[in-house]
């Protein structure tokens, strides 16, 4: 979407700041928000989406929820993803992620 703001949840301590940014974006004319969370922050992303949905009710709705995963890289690991796991090729370290799209309802 061209008129969309993306909010990436990095830690739970920034929850209130993220909610404020979302409210400012929606009040400023944005038609949609994309909220992204990975790993432990999936629950925070869902909580933020629900707070926005209920506080701005009935003008905000959950348009889409996308679930997935990606390879997990340690900081010291760099591009050598499976260096330690060469003997066990079936073992993969994955991190879960969620993307929640909120949009303003259109009343015609």
ABEGO torsion letter per residue (X at the ends): XABBBBBBBABAAAAAAAAAAAAAAAAAGBABBBBBBBEAAAAAAAAAAAAAAAAAOAABBBABBBBBBBBBBBAAAEABAAAAAAABAABBBBBBBBBBBBBBBBBX
